[in-house]
Amino acid sequence: MPNTDILPEITSSNTMRAIVLAEANAQIRLENIELNVPECSDNELLIKVEYVGLNPLDAQYAKTGFCHWQYPHVLGLDAVGIVINAPKGIYPNIGARVMWHASMGDHGVLSEYAKVPNYAVSVVPDSIKPEHAATLPCAGMTALISLDKLQITEGDTLLIEAGAGAVGQFAIQFAKQRGADVFTTAAKCNHKLVKSLGADVVFDYKDKNLCQKIRRELGPQGFDAVLDSVGGETTVRNIELMRFCGRIACLKPLPTFEDELLFRKAPNISIVSLAGAWLANSLCAQQRMSFMSNLLLESVANDELKVPEINLIKFNAEHISTALKTQLAGGFTGKQVVKVSID
């Protein structure tokens, strides 16, 4: 049964506060504005947003813009909130707390209210704090999709770049559950953290002798698979560290490869994109995101998955702008979560 005790009141003025990008800009200047509460149709839910998890993508495209956006654009992709309006007979019901990953092509979720198709949400168990759930969608699903594309099975040797990042933290835990031998890179100050999540071997990503140390630890055979969240020359280096016909899942655009490297390694390269589920208008892919969200929530509820340390951010343009700049600066190991609702 939905918890009607937590059901918020709908604003009587039919307007809401939102954090928007007036135009893409290198300084990530955001604005506090008032917008109309979204109007829902068909199977869409109207949700009172409680928490929004910030991601590197939010910061990246705040600087460059995205081809599908109209301005002013509401930022934010990951949200948790309470269903306050739903078509008759549609699940979940009014009063349910839900989690979802929004379409990158439409307005985001850094607003007091948002709309989303009912099949794209997952109900958050009462045992999970809403701010914890807000850390899960983008980073958790990216980790799961990456491991699926890499076909990770027991005994595989896997390199996870940036193990202390949110994607890395989730990927380490899920990879160990699948029986992989997990190698990862992280700053020295985060070695204890990634070890506690299950990483077997940790390397300092700043080490000038990184490749030599990896080969010394791994042996001549090379990695079976690599989860590459860094891109650029790191992708080239990682393919060099893979075995012949090894597998690599890339979260960033591909660099230019030398023909000799591709012929010699014959890598199986996968591109990971959550946005594609919406941009390709794939109902199947959108529903699969809901299934993955359910798995993430169940794993947290069963104490099988630890969420990153949370840093709460105020629902204010200036504070969120600073938080997004922190995302791009690197070295941030927790998860920044915006508290939208007011107690």
Rosetta blueprint (number, residue, H / E / L):
1 M L
2 P L
3 N L
4 T H
5 D H
6 I H
7 L L
8 P L
9 E L
10 I L
11 T L
12 S L
13 S L
14 N L
15 T E
16 M E
17 R E
18 A E
19 I E
20 V E
21 L E
22 A L
23 E L
24 A L
25 N L
26 A L
27 Q L
28 I L
29 R L
30 L L
31 E E
32 N E
33 I E
34 E E
35 L E
36 N E
37 V L
38 P L
39 E L
40 C L
41 S L
42 D L
43 N L
44 E E
45 L E
46 L E
47 I E
48 K E
49 V E
50 E E
51 Y E
52 V E
53 G E
54 L L
55 N L
56 P H
57 L H
58 D H
59 A H
60 Q H
61 Y H
62 A H
63 K H
64 T H
65 G L
66 F L
67 C L
68 H L
69 W L
70 Q L
71 Y L
72 P L
73 H E
74 V E
75 L L
76 G L
77 L L
78 D E
79 A E
80 V E
81 G E
82 I E
83 V E
84 I E
85 N E
86 A L
87 P L
88 K L
89 G L
90 I L
91 Y L
92 P L
93 N L
94 I L
95 G L
96 A L
97 R E
98 V E
99 M E
100 W E
101 H E
102 A L
103 S L
104 M L
105 G L
106 D L
107 H L
108 G L
109 V L
110 L L
111 S E
112 E L
113 Y E
114 A E
115 K E
116 V E
117 P E
118 N H
119 Y H
120 A H
121 V L
122 S E
123 V E
124 V L
125 P L
126 D L
127 S L
128 I L
129 K L
130 P H
131 E H
132 H H
133 A H
134 A L
135 T L
136 L L
137 P H
138 C H
139 A H
140 G H
141 M H
142 T H
143 A H
144 L H
145 I H
146 S H
147 L H
148 D H
149 K H
150 L L
151 Q L
152 I L
153 T L
154 E L
155 G L
156 D L
157 T E
158 L E
159 L E
160 I E
161 E L
162 A L
163 G L
164 A L
165 G L
166 A H
167 V H
168 G H
169 Q H
170 F H
171 A H
172 I H
173 Q H
174 F H
175 A H
176 K H
177 Q H
178 R L
179 G L
180 A L
181 D E
182 V E
183 F E
184 T E
185 T E
186 A E
187 A L
188 K H
189 C H
190 N H
191 H H
192 K H
193 L H
194 V H
195 K H
196 S H
197 L L
198 G L
199 A L
200 D L
201 V E
202 V E
203 F E
204 D E
205 Y L
206 K L
207 D L
208 K L
209 N L
210 L H
211 C H
212 Q H
213 K H
214 I H
215 R H
216 R H
217 E H
218 L H
219 G L
220 P L
221 Q L
222 G L
223 F E
224 D E
225 A E
226 V E
227 L E
228 D E
229 S L
230 V L
231 G L
232 G L
233 E H
234 T H
235 T H
236 V H
237 R H
238 N H
239 I H
240 E H
241 L L
242 M E
243 R E
244 F E
245 C E
246 G E
247 R E
248 I E
249 A E
250 C E
251 L L
252 K L
253 P L
254 L L
255 P L
256 T L
257 F L
258 E L
259 D H
260 E H
261 L H
262 L H
263 F H
264 R H
265 K H
266 A L
267 P L
268 N E
269 I E
270 S E
271 I E
272 V L
273 S L
274 L L
275 A H
276 G H
277 A H
278 W H
279 L H
280 A L
281 N L
282 S L
283 L H
284 C H
285 A H
286 Q H
287 Q H
288 R H
289 M H
290 S H
291 F H
292 M H
293 S H
294 N H
295 L H
296 L H
297 L H
298 E H
299 S H
300 V H
301 A H
302 N L
303 D L
304 E L
305 L L
306 K L
307 V L
308 P L
309 E L
310 I E
311 N E
312 L E
313 I E
314 K E
315 F L
316 N L
317 A H
318 E H
319 H H
320 I H
321 S H
322 T H
323 A H
324 L H
325 K H
326 T H
327 Q H
328 L H
329 A H
330 G L
331 G L
332 F L
333 T L
334 G L
335 K E
336 Q E
337 V E
338 V E
339 K E
340 V L
341 S L
342 I L
343 D L
